[in-house]
């Protein structure tokens, strides 16, 4: 639970002071890579 609150504080401070603002209608993409070893079959 402590990690949750620390992460929320980090997001709040980062979004208000350090990260740039983006438009709501902007096109956002992220590249995600998945390995075959990332499977949770066990």
C-alpha positions as CSV (number, residue, x, y, z in Angstrom):
1,X,0.0,0.0,0.0
2,X,2.9,2.3,0.6
3,X,4.2,1.8,-2.9
4,X,0.7,2.8,-4.2
5,X,0.7,6.1,-2.4
6,X,4.4,6.8,-3.4
7,X,3.5,6.1,-7.0
8,X,0.5,8.5,-6.9
9,X,2.7,11.2,-5.4
10,X,5.3,10.6,-8.1
11,X,2.7,10.9,-10.8
12,X,1.2,14.1,-9.3
13,X,4.5,15.9,-8.9
14,X,5.8,14.7,-12.3
15,X,2.7,15.7,-14.2
16,X,2.5,19.1,-12.6
17,X,6.1,20.2,-12.6
18,X,8.3,18.1,-14.9
19,X,6.4,16.5,-17.8
20,X,5.1,18.4,-20.8
21,X,1.4,18.8,-21.4
22,X,-0.2,16.9,-24.3
23,X,-3.5,17.5,-26.2
24,X,-6.3,15.1,-25.5
25,X,-6.8,14.5,-29.2
26,X,-3.2,13.7,-30.0
27,X,-2.1,10.4,-31.4
28,X,-0.2,8.4,-28.8
29,X,1.6,5.2,-29.7
30,X,3.9,2.9,-27.7
31,X,6.1,0.1,-28.9
32,X,5.9,-3.0,-26.6
33,X,8.1,-6.0,-27.0
34,X,7.1,-9.4,-25.6
35,X,9.4,-12.3,-25.3
36,X,8.3,-15.9,-25.4
37,X,9.7,-16.3,-21.9
38,X,7.2,-13.7,-20.6
39,X,4.4,-16.3,-20.5
40,X,2.9,-17.0,-17.0
41,X,2.1,-20.7,-17.6
42,X,3.6,-21.9,-14.4
